[in-house]
Amino acid sequence: MALNIVLFEPEIPSNTGNIGRTCVATGTRLHLIEPLGFRLNEKALKRAGMDYWKDLDVTTYMNYEEFLEKNPGAKIYMATTKGSRLYTEASYEPDCYLMFGKESGGIPEEILVENQETAIRIPMMGDIRSLNLSNSVAIVLYEALRQNGFADMQLAGKLTKYEWK
């Protein structure tokens, strides 16, 4: 079982590249709902994802309806600035889906209104519209990973030239 990141109509290739790299580092699957604001072979996407993009488990969908059809019964948490529940208050299943909206407008309200119980938010100060998409994904994903005991992840680092005292 693996966690899943869903990007609804992402617009900025470097954000998606960064998110792809985070997905590879965490064993997380990436789902992209079209239309995308870039081509998947774009240099900015590959640059941000570095040489990890080839190792990414990524699936694209023509639209939200196709995503739902191909992932029946998926438990989807929707990250939105419009949510009333904090992302730390959710209990993430090991195979759940964490969905994030496009940079310019987030997840459409017609989708959110049908998913109020799984709409989550990251707290912010004042009138800030939103955090960067790749930062938001990392924040929520690592909370879900923490809740699931960082399953199959390397938990200790190792010095290359020195020994820890």
N, CA and C atoms as an extended XYZ file, in Angstrom:
495
Properties=species:S:1:pos:R:3:atomname:S:1:resname:S:1:resid:I:1 pbc="F F F"
N         0.841       -1.186        0.000 N   MET     1
C         0.000        0.000        0.000 CA  MET     1
C         0.882        1.244        0.000 C   MET     1
N         0.476        2.243       -0.744 N   ALA     2
C         1.236        3.486       -0.805 CA  ALA     2
C         0.280        4.661       -0.776 C   ALA     2
N         0.762        5.758       -0.255 N   LEU     3
C         0.003        6.998       -0.293 CA  LEU     3
C        -0.035        7.517       -1.724 C   LEU     3
N        -0.981        8.390       -1.988 N   ASN     4
C        -1.193        8.934       -3.323 CA  ASN     4
C        -1.333       10.446       -3.255 C   ASN     4
N        -0.653       11.143       -4.149 N   ILE     5
C        -0.823       12.584       -4.310 CA  ILE     5
C        -1.596       12.799       -5.604 C   ILE     5
N        -2.620       13.631       -5.540 N   VAL     6
C        -3.427       13.956       -6.708 CA  VAL     6
C        -3.305       15.453       -6.955 C   VAL     6
N        -2.913       15.828       -8.173 N   LEU     7
C        -2.849       17.237       -8.545 CA  LEU     7
C        -3.948       17.511       -9.553 C   LEU     7
N        -4.874       18.380       -9.174 N   PHE     8
C        -5.982       18.759      -10.039 CA  PHE     8
C        -5.537       19.912      -10.929 C   PHE     8
N        -5.362       19.632      -12.209 N   GLU     9
C        -5.008       20.631      -13.216 CA  GLU     9
C        -3.823       21.516      -12.829 C   GLU     9
N        -2.680       20.912      -12.475 N   PRO    10
C        -1.519       21.733      -12.106 CA  PRO    10
C        -1.069       22.599      -13.288 C   PRO    10
N        -0.554       23.798      -12.959 N   GLU    11
C        -0.222       24.774      -13.995 CA  GLU    11
C         1.276       25.044      -14.141 C   GLU    11
N         2.053       24.850      -13.086 N   ILE    12
C         3.460       25.254      -13.089 CA  ILE    12
C         4.353       24.015      -13.103 C   ILE    12
N         5.126       23.833      -14.166 N   PRO    13
C         5.908       22.599      -14.283 CA  PRO    13
C         6.918       22.378      -13.160 C   PRO    13
N         7.543       23.443      -12.679 N   SER    14
C         8.543       23.250      -11.617 CA  SER    14
C         7.895       22.759      -10.327 C   SER    14
N         6.672       23.192      -10.032 N   ASN    15
C         5.971       22.671       -8.851 CA  ASN    15
C         5.722       21.176       -9.003 C   ASN    15
N         5.218       20.775      -10.157 N   THR    16
C         4.932       19.359      -10.390 CA  THR    16
C         6.230       18.550      -10.379 C   THR    16
N         7.301       19.099      -10.912 N   GLY    17
C         8.597       18.409      -10.864 CA  GLY    17
C         9.070       18.210       -9.436 C   GLY    17
N         8.959       19.248       -8.604 N   ASN    18
C         9.341       19.131       -7.191 CA  ASN    18
C         8.481       18.088       -6.488 C   ASN    18
N         7.192       18.098       -6.768 N   ILE    19
C         6.273       17.139       -6.151 CA  ILE    19
C         6.609       15.725       -6.607 C   ILE    19
N         6.943       15.559       -7.874 N   GLY    20
C         7.355       14.245       -8.374 CA  GLY    20
C         8.575       13.728       -7.644 C   GLY    20
N         9.545       14.591       -7.428 N   ARG    21
C        10.750       14.188       -6.689 CA  ARG    21
C        10.404       13.778       -5.262 C   ARG    21
N         9.517       14.532       -4.602 N   THR    22
C         9.076       14.184       -3.251 CA  THR    22
C         8.358       12.832       -3.256 C   THR    22
N         7.562       12.590       -4.276 N   CYS    23
C         6.863       11.302       -4.380 CA  CYS    23
C         7.846       10.141       -4.513 C   CYS    23
N         8.872       10.299       -5.325 N   VAL    24
C         9.876        9.236       -5.471 CA  VAL    24
C        10.575        8.997       -4.137 C   VAL    24
N        10.924       10.083       -3.433 N   ALA    25
C        11.641        9.970       -2.160 CA  ALA    25
C        10.813        9.313       -1.062 C   ALA    25
N         9.492        9.320       -1.225 N   THR    26
C         8.618        8.794       -0.184 CA  THR    26
C         7.840        7.549       -0.611 C   THR    26
N         8.067        7.066       -1.831 N   GLY    27
C         7.334        5.897       -2.308 CA  GLY    27
C         5.861        6.176       -2.535 C   GLY    27
N         5.548        7.402       -2.890 N   THR    28
C         4.171        7.855       -3.086 CA  THR    28
C         3.846        7.897       -4.575 C   THR    28
N         2.630        7.518       -4.933 N   ARG    29
C         2.179        7.583       -6.327 CA  ARG    29
C         1.660        8.985       -6.626 C   ARG    29
N         1.859        9.438       -7.864 N   LEU    30
C         1.390       10.752       -8.300 CA  LEU    30
C         0.311       10.575       -9.353 C   LEU    30
N        -0.785       11.298       -9.185 N   HIS    31
C        -1.914       11.280      -10.114 CA  HIS    31
C        -2.110       12.702      -10.618 C   HIS    31
N        -2.131       12.886      -11.936 N   LEU    32
C        -2.282       14.203      -12.544 CA  LEU    32
C        -3.597       14.261      -13.309 C   LEU    32
N        -4.459       15.206      -12.940 N   ILE    33
C        -5.738       15.372      -13.615 CA  ILE    33
C        -5.616       16.512      -14.619 C   ILE    33
N        -5.839       16.212      -15.873 N   GLU    34
C        -5.751       17.198      -16.953 CA  GLU    34
C        -6.960       18.123      -16.957 C   GLU    34
N        -6.815       19.304      -17.611 N   PRO    35
C        -5.670       19.718      -18.407 CA  PRO    35
C        -4.507       20.188      -17.537 C   PRO    35
N        -3.304       19.921      -18.021 N   LEU    36
C        -2.080       20.373      -17.356 CA  LEU    36
C        -1.653       21.690      -17.996 C   LEU    36
N        -1.011       22.541      -17.246 N   GLY    37
C        -0.535       23.817      -17.773 CA  GLY    37
C         0.825       23.694      -18.436 C   GLY    37
N         1.236       22.488      -18.784 N   PHE    38
C         2.554       22.221      -19.359 CA  PHE    38
C         2.511       20.846      -20.006 C   PHE    38
N         3.574       20.524      -20.736 N   ARG    39
C         3.716       19.182      -21.312 CA  ARG    39
C         4.593       18.351      -20.383 C   ARG    39
N         4.321       17.069      -20.296 N   LEU    40
C         5.080       16.202      -19.387 CA  LEU    40
C         6.541       16.043      -19.797 C   LEU    40
N         6.892       16.425      -21.017 N   ASN    41
C         8.298       16.344      -21.428 CA  ASN    41
C         9.004       17.692      -21.317 C   ASN    41
N         8.380       18.654      -20.670 N   GLU    42
C         8.936       20.002      -20.542 CA  GLU    42
C        10.205       20.006      -19.690 C   GLU    42
N        11.193       20.807      -20.112 N   LYS    43
C        12.483       20.858      -19.413 CA  LYS    43
C        12.348       21.293      -17.953 C   LYS    43
N        11.504       22.275      -17.681 N   ALA    44
C        11.351       22.780      -16.305 CA  ALA    44
C        10.838       21.690      -15.377 C   ALA    44
N         9.979       20.837      -15.893 N   LEU    45
C         9.451       19.724      -15.107 CA  LEU    45
C        10.577       18.748      -14.771 C   LEU    45
N        11.346       18.390      -15.759 N   LYS    46
C        12.446       17.444      -15.552 CA  LYS    46
C        13.542       18.046      -14.670 C   LYS    46
N        13.819       19.348      -14.842 N   ARG    47
C        14.859       20.004      -14.051 CA  ARG    47
C        14.492       19.976      -12.569 C   ARG    47
N        13.253       20.304      -12.252 N   ALA    48
C        12.822       20.314      -10.858 CA  ALA    48
C        12.778       18.905      -10.285 C   ALA    48
N        12.396       17.934      -11.101 N   GLY    49
C        12.341       16.546      -10.653 CA  GLY    49
C        13.686       15.861      -10.739 C   GLY    49
N        14.673       16.569      -11.277 N   MET    50
C        16.031       16.067      -11.472 CA  MET    50
C        15.982       14.748      -12.219 C   MET    50
N        16.847       13.833      -11.877 N   ASP    51
C        16.881       12.560      -12.599 CA  ASP    51
C        15.949       11.530      -11.980 C   ASP    51
N        15.057       11.971      -11.079 N   TYR    52
C        14.141       11.060      -10.407 CA  TYR    52
C        12.865       10.799      -11.200 C   TYR    52
N        12.557       11.656      -12.187 N   TRP    53
C        11.277       11.559      -12.882 CA  TRP    53
C        11.070       10.178      -13.503 C   TRP    53
N        12.136        9.568      -13.984 N   LYS    54
C        12.026        8.236      -14.606 CA  LYS    54
C        11.592        7.171      -13.606 C   LYS    54
N        11.803        7.402      -12.308 N   ASP    55
C        11.441        6.445      -11.267 CA  ASP    55
C        10.054        6.699      -10.674 C   ASP    55
N         9.383        7.730      -11.150 N   LEU    56
C         8.102        8.147      -10.586 CA  LEU    56
C         6.955        7.262      -11.071 C   LEU    56
N         6.109        6.832      -10.142 N   ASP    57
C         4.864        6.129      -10.464 CA  ASP    57
C         3.810        7.207      -10.683 C   ASP    57
N         3.545        7.554      -11.951 N   VAL    58
C         2.649        8.654      -12.277 CA  VAL    58
C         1.575        8.189      -13.259 C   VAL    58
N         0.347        8.638      -13.015 N   THR    59
C        -0.786        8.337      -13.883 CA  THR    59
C        -1.490        9.642      -14.212 C   THR    59
N        -1.873        9.809      -15.471 N   THR    60
C        -2.633       10.997      -15.862 CA  THR    60
C        -4.063       10.599      -16.207 C   THR    60
N        -4.972       11.543      -16.022 N   TYR    61
C        -6.395       11.334      -16.263 CA  TYR    61
C        -6.916       12.494      -17.103 C   TYR    61
N        -7.848       12.226      -17.975 N   MET    62
C        -8.429       13.259      -18.842 CA  MET    62
C        -9.194       14.312      -18.036 C   MET    62
N        -9.812       13.882      -16.923 N   ASN    63
C       -10.596       14.804      -16.108 CA  ASN    63
C       -10.862       14.163      -14.744 C   ASN    63
N       -11.515       14.904      -13.873 N   TYR    64
C       -11.804       14.441      -12.516 CA  TYR    64
C       -12.705       13.206      -12.530 C   TYR    64
N       -13.657       13.181      -13.445 N   GLU    65
C       -14.568       12.037      -13.536 CA  GLU    65
C       -13.810       10.753      -13.865 C   GLU    65
N       -12.846       10.827      -14.784 N   GLU    66
C       -12.047        9.644      -15.112 CA  GLU    66
C       -11.208        9.209      -13.904 C   GLU    66
N       -10.660       10.186      -13.174 N   PHE    67
C        -9.904        9.852      -11.969 CA  PHE    67
C       -10.776        9.063      -10.993 C   PHE    67
N       -12.005        9.534      -10.740 N   LEU    68
C       -12.913        8.844       -9.817 CA  LEU    68
C       -13.273        7.449      -10.338 C   LEU    68
N       -13.517        7.347      -11.630 N   GLU    69
C       -13.876        6.069      -12.254 CA  GLU    69
C       -12.757        5.038      -12.127 C   GLU    69
N       -11.512        5.480      -12.300 N   LYS    70
C       -10.375        4.547      -12.266 CA  LYS    70
C        -9.861        4.279      -10.848 C   LYS    70
N       -10.373        5.001       -9.859 N   ASN    71
C        -9.969        4.813       -8.463 CA  ASN    71
C       -11.216        4.696       -7.582 C   ASN    71
N       -12.059        3.684       -7.848 N   PRO    72
C       -13.312        3.567       -7.098 CA  PRO    72
C       -13.051        3.328       -5.605 C   PRO    72
N       -13.844        3.986       -4.789 N   GLY    73
C       -13.721        3.811       -3.338 CA  GLY    73
C       -12.530        4.504       -2.711 C   GLY    73
N       -11.814        5.327       -3.478 N   ALA    74
C       -10.631        6.017       -2.945 CA  ALA    74
C       -11.037        6.974       -1.834 C   ALA    74
N       -10.300        6.940       -0.724 N   LYS    75
C       -10.498        7.903        0.370 CA  LYS    75
C        -9.657        9.126        0.017 C   LYS    75
N       -10.316       10.236       -0.320 N   ILE    76
C        -9.628       11.416       -0.825 CA  ILE    76
C        -9.732       12.558        0.184 C   ILE    76
N        -8.575       13.049        0.624 N   TYR    77
C        -8.505       14.236        1.470 CA  TYR    77
C        -8.184       15.401        0.547 C   TYR    77
N        -8.972       16.448        0.627 N   MET    78
C        -8.824       17.585       -0.277 CA  MET    78
C        -8.241       18.778        0.454 C   MET    78
N        -7.019       19.122        0.101 N   ALA    79
C        -6.343       20.257        0.725 CA  ALA    79
C        -6.834       21.548        0.084 C   ALA    79
N        -7.368       22.422        0.924 N   THR    80
C        -7.941       23.665        0.427 CA  THR    80
C        -7.886       24.746        1.493 C   THR    80
N        -7.696       25.970        1.061 N   THR    81
C        -7.740       27.091        2.009 CA  THR    81
C        -9.164       27.325        2.508 C   THR    81
N       -10.139       26.695        1.878 N   LYS    82
C       -11.548       26.868        2.250 CA  LYS    82
C       -12.009       25.853        3.291 C   LYS    82
N       -11.155       24.878        3.637 N   GLY    83
C       -11.518       23.844        4.600 CA  GLY    83
C       -11.566       24.376        6.025 C   GLY    83
N       -12.341       23.712        6.874 N   SER    84
C       -12.430       24.146        8.267 CA  SER    84
C       -11.649       23.220        9.200 C   SER    84
N       -11.219       22.083        8.723 N   ARG    85
C       -10.501       21.104        9.536 CA  ARG    85
C        -9.004       21.159        9.221 C   ARG    85
N        -8.180       21.194       10.252 N   LEU    86
C        -6.727       21.234       10.038 CA  LEU    86
C        -6.213       19.895        9.513 C   LEU    86
N        -5.175       19.953        8.705 N   TYR    87
C        -4.599       18.733        8.137 CA  TYR    87
C        -4.086       17.787        9.221 C   TYR    87
N        -3.744       18.311       10.377 N   THR    88
C        -3.251       17.474       11.480 CA  THR    88
C        -4.381       16.774       12.221 C   THR    88
N        -5.614       17.148       11.956 N   GLU    89
C        -6.769       16.536       12.622 CA  GLU    89
C        -7.305       15.322       11.879 C   GLU    89
N        -6.861       15.104       10.662 N   ALA    90
C        -7.302       13.942        9.879 CA  ALA    90
C        -6.471       12.720       10.261 C   ALA    90
N        -7.062       11.547       10.134 N   SER    91
C        -6.347       10.279       10.333 CA  SER    91
C        -6.191        9.636        8.961 C   SER    91
N        -4.979        9.661        8.439 N   TYR    92
C        -4.716        9.231        7.070 CA  TYR    92
C        -4.489        7.728        6.971 C   TYR    92
N        -5.252        7.091        6.126 N   GLU    93
C        -5.072        5.670        5.852 CA  GLU    93
C        -3.813        5.480        4.994 C   GLU    93
N        -3.169        4.298        5.074 N   PRO    94
C        -1.917        4.078        4.336 CA  PRO    94
C        -2.053        4.154        2.818 C   PRO    94
N        -3.265        4.043        2.298 N   ASP    95
C        -3.466        4.076        0.850 CA  ASP    95
C        -4.388        5.212        0.415 C   ASP    95
N        -4.498        6.252        1.246 N   CYS    96
C        -5.411        7.347        0.926 CA  CYS    96
C        -4.830        8.242       -0.173 C   CYS    96
N        -5.666        9.142       -0.644 N   TYR    97
C        -5.313       10.084       -1.699 CA  TYR    97
C        -5.353       11.492       -1.110 C   TYR    97
N        -4.292       12.255       -1.333 N   LEU    98
C        -4.196       13.643       -0.879 CA  LEU    98
C        -4.284       14.514       -2.128 C   LEU    98
N        -5.375       15.242       -2.257 N   MET    99
C        -5.628       16.007       -3.479 CA  MET    99
C        -5.367       17.488       -3.264 C   MET    99
N        -4.730       18.107       -4.263 N   PHE   100
C        -4.381       19.517       -4.237 CA  PHE   100
C        -4.829       20.149       -5.545 C   PHE   100
N        -5.309       21.385       -5.484 N   GLY   101
C        -5.816       22.062       -6.666 CA  GLY   101
C        -4.758       22.837       -7.420 C   GLY   101
N        -5.177       23.378       -8.543 N   LYS   102
C        -4.252       24.148       -9.378 CA  LYS   102
C        -3.814       25.423       -8.667 C   LYS   102
N        -2.654       25.897       -9.042 N   GLU   103
C        -2.030       27.032       -8.368 CA  GLU   103
C        -2.892       28.282       -8.382 C   GLU   103
N        -3.608       28.540       -9.461 N   SER   104
C        -4.358       29.792       -9.579 CA  SER   104
C        -5.727       29.774       -8.915 C   SER   104
N        -6.266       28.591       -8.616 N   GLY   105
C        -7.624       28.582       -8.094 CA  GLY   105
C        -7.981       27.444       -7.161 C   GLY   105
N        -7.050       26.551       -6.909 N   GLY   106
C        -7.321       25.445       -6.006 CA  GLY   106
C        -8.274       24.416       -6.592 C   GLY   106
N        -8.901       23.646       -5.721 N   ILE   107
C        -9.898       22.646       -6.113 CA  ILE   107
C       -11.224       23.380       -6.290 C   ILE   107
N       -11.927       23.149       -7.394 N   PRO   108
C       -13.199       23.850       -7.611 CA  PRO   108
C       -14.198       23.606       -6.478 C   PRO   108
N       -14.959       24.649       -6.164 N   GLU   109
C       -15.919       24.560       -5.067 CA  GLU   109
C       -16.989       23.501       -5.307 C   GLU   109
N       -17.333       23.219       -6.584 N   GLU   110
C       -18.335       22.190       -6.849 CA  GLU   110
C       -17.840       20.805       -6.452 C   GLU   110
N       -16.542       20.602       -6.422 N   ILE   111
C       -15.970       19.351       -5.915 CA  ILE   111
C       -15.887       19.404       -4.392 C   ILE   111
N       -15.434       20.529       -3.860 N   LEU   112
C       -15.279       20.672       -2.406 CA  LEU   112
C       -16.605       20.492       -1.667 C   LEU   112
N       -17.676       21.057       -2.189 N   VAL   113
C       -18.962       21.010       -1.491 CA  VAL   113
C       -19.460       19.574       -1.322 C   VAL   113
N       -19.022       18.686       -2.201 N   GLU   114
C       -19.396       17.266       -2.120 CA  GLU   114
C       -18.468       16.486       -1.190 C   GLU   114
N       -17.414       17.122       -0.702 N   ASN   115
C       -16.389       16.438        0.096 CA  ASN   115
C       -16.021       17.217        1.352 C   ASN   115
N       -16.984       17.849        1.968 N   GLN   116
C       -16.724       18.700        3.129 CA  GLN   116
C       -16.032       17.941        4.261 C   GLN   116
N       -16.422       16.688        4.492 N   GLU   117
C       -15.870       15.921        5.614 CA  GLU   117
C       -14.393       15.569        5.429 C   GLU   117
N       -13.893       15.630        4.209 N   THR   118
C       -12.474       15.326        3.984 CA  THR   118
C       -11.698       16.546        3.482 C   THR   118
N       -12.290       17.731        3.573 N   ALA   119
C       -11.573       18.959        3.202 CA  ALA   119
C       -10.688       19.366        4.378 C   ALA   119
N        -9.405       19.543        4.106 N   ILE   120
C        -8.428       19.887        5.144 CA  ILE   120
C        -7.700       21.166        4.755 C   ILE   120
N        -7.144       21.836        5.753 N   ARG   121
C        -6.397       23.063        5.465 CA  ARG   121
C        -5.123       23.136        6.288 C   ARG   121
N        -4.164       23.877        5.772 N   ILE   122
C        -2.923       24.192        6.466 CA  ILE   122
C        -3.109       25.598        7.039 C   ILE   122
N        -2.936       25.784        8.348 N   PRO   123
C        -3.138       27.119        8.910 CA  PRO   123
C        -2.071       28.112        8.422 C   PRO   123
N        -2.508       29.349        8.236 N   MET   124
C        -1.622       30.420        7.778 CA  MET   124
C        -2.001       31.713        8.495 C   MET   124
N        -1.135       32.668        8.443 N   MET   125
C        -1.367       33.980        9.050 CA  MET   125
C        -2.205       34.866        8.124 C   MET   125
N        -3.053       35.681        8.703 N   GLY   126
C        -3.730       36.777        8.020 CA  GLY   126
C        -4.367       36.477        6.690 C   GLY   126
N        -4.098       37.357        5.741 N   ASP   127
C        -4.757       37.302        4.445 CA  ASP   127
C        -3.920       36.634        3.361 C   ASP   127
N        -2.995       35.786        3.735 N   ILE   128
C        -2.201       35.060        2.740 CA  ILE   128
C        -3.134       34.145        1.966 C   ILE   128
N        -3.087       34.201        0.631 N   ARG   129
C        -3.990       33.386       -0.187 CA  ARG   129
C        -3.704       31.902       -0.052 C   ARG   129
N        -2.420       31.540       -0.179 N   SER   130
C        -2.070       30.120       -0.108 CA  SER   130
C        -0.559       29.968       -0.058 C   SER   130
N        -0.133       28.774        0.287 N   LEU   131
C         1.285       28.421        0.227 CA  LEU   131
C         1.616       27.918       -1.168 C   LEU   131
N         2.890       27.809       -1.470 N   ASN   132
C         3.321       27.207       -2.719 CA  ASN   132
C         2.816       25.763       -2.776 C   ASN   132
N         2.388       25.321       -3.940 N   LEU   133
C         1.804       23.996       -4.100 CA  LEU   133
C         2.750       22.883       -3.656 C   LEU   133
N         4.005       22.926       -4.072 N   SER   134
C         4.912       21.837       -3.691 CA  SER   134
C         5.192       21.840       -2.191 C   SER   134
N         5.212       23.015       -1.564 N   ASN   135
C         5.366       23.070       -0.107 CA  ASN   135
C         4.146       22.479        0.588 C   ASN   135
N         2.961       22.814        0.106 N   SER   136
C         1.729       22.286        0.698 CA  SER   136
C         1.682       20.763        0.607 C   SER   136
N         2.058       20.234       -0.550 N   VAL   137
C         2.076       18.773       -0.714 CA  VAL   137
C         3.030       18.153        0.301 C   VAL   137
N         4.221       18.713        0.440 N   ALA   138
C         5.207       18.150        1.370 CA  ALA   138
C         4.700       18.188        2.811 C   ALA   138
N         4.076       19.277        3.207 N   ILE   139
C         3.579       19.407        4.579 CA  ILE   139
C         2.557       18.321        4.890 C   ILE   139
N         1.548       18.191        4.049 N   VAL   140
C         0.470       17.231        4.304 CA  VAL   140
C         0.959       15.796        4.119 C   VAL   140
N         1.759       15.556        3.080 N   LEU   141
C         2.272       14.206        2.844 CA  LEU   141
C         3.096       13.706        4.022 C   LEU   141
N         3.974       14.533        4.545 N   TYR   142
C         4.813       14.076        5.652 CA  TYR   142
C         4.010       13.865        6.939 C   TYR   142
N         2.911       14.566        7.113 N   GLU   143
C         2.037       14.273        8.245 CA  GLU   143
C         1.393       12.899        8.052 C   GLU   143
N         0.938       12.606        6.846 N   ALA   144
C         0.346       11.291        6.568 CA  ALA   144
C         1.391       10.185        6.747 C   ALA   144
N         2.607       10.432        6.284 N   LEU   145
C         3.684        9.449        6.459 CA  LEU   145
C         4.000        9.243        7.940 C   LEU   145
N         4.052       10.334        8.698 N   ARG   146
C         4.319       10.235       10.133 CA  ARG   146
C         3.245        9.400       10.815 C   ARG   146
N         1.994        9.662       10.496 N   GLN   147
C         0.906        8.911       11.107 CA  GLN   147
C         0.972        7.427       10.782 C   GLN   147
N         1.580        7.099        9.654 N   ASN   148
C         1.699        5.705        9.243 CA  ASN   148
C         3.086        5.134        9.546 C   ASN   148
N         3.793        5.762       10.490 N   GLY   149
C         5.069        5.243       10.975 CA  GLY   149
C         6.208        5.292        9.972 C   GLY   149
N         6.127        6.168        8.975 N   PHE   150
C         7.167        6.264        7.939 CA  PHE   150
C         7.500        4.878        7.388 C   PHE   150
N         6.467        4.112        7.083 N   ALA   151
C         6.612        2.725        6.623 CA  ALA   151
C         7.609        2.605        5.474 C   ALA   151
N         8.540        1.689        5.620 N   ASP   152
C         9.550        1.348        4.608 CA  ASP   152
C        10.527        2.480        4.287 C   ASP   152
N        10.580        3.519        5.115 N   MET   153
C        11.488        4.629        4.850 CA  MET   153
C        12.738        4.513        5.722 C   MET   153
N        13.832        5.034        5.216 N   GLN   154
C        15.072        5.070        5.988 CA  GLN   154
C        14.920        6.134        7.066 C   GLN   154
N        15.057        5.735        8.318 N   LEU   155
C        14.811        6.654        9.424 CA  LEU   155
C        16.072        7.250       10.029 C   LEU   155
N        17.231        6.715        9.712 N   ALA   156
C        18.478        7.232       10.282 CA  ALA   156
C        19.425        7.648        9.161 C   ALA   156
N        20.114        8.754        9.385 N   GLY   157
C        21.109        9.207        8.429 CA  GLY   157
C        22.479        8.641        8.764 C   GLY   157
N        23.435        8.857        7.864 N   LYS   158
C        24.776        8.324        8.066 CA  LYS   158
C        25.789        9.338        7.534 C   LYS   158
N        26.770        9.657        8.373 N   LEU   159
C        27.852       10.548        7.937 CA  LEU   159
C        28.749        9.793        6.966 C   LEU   159
N        29.348       10.513        6.010 N   THR   160
C        30.234        9.852        5.060 CA  THR   160
C        31.707        9.919        5.475 C   THR   160
N        32.137       11.022        6.101 N   LYS   161
C        33.535       11.184        6.463 CA  LYS   161
C        33.798       11.010        7.961 C   LYS   161
N        32.794       11.190        8.771 N   TYR   162
C        32.987       11.203       10.216 CA  TYR   162
C        32.069       10.190       10.884 C   TYR   162
N        32.302        9.967       12.164 N   GLU   163
C        31.465        9.097       12.976 CA  GLU   163
C        30.702        9.967       13.971 C   GLU   163
N        29.451        9.637       14.244 N   TRP   164
C        28.711       10.320       15.304 CA  TRP   164
C        29.335        9.965       16.649 C   TRP   164
N        29.435       10.910       17.555 N   LYS   165
C        30.018       10.640       18.869 CA  LYS   165
C        28.977       10.195       19.836 C   LYS   165
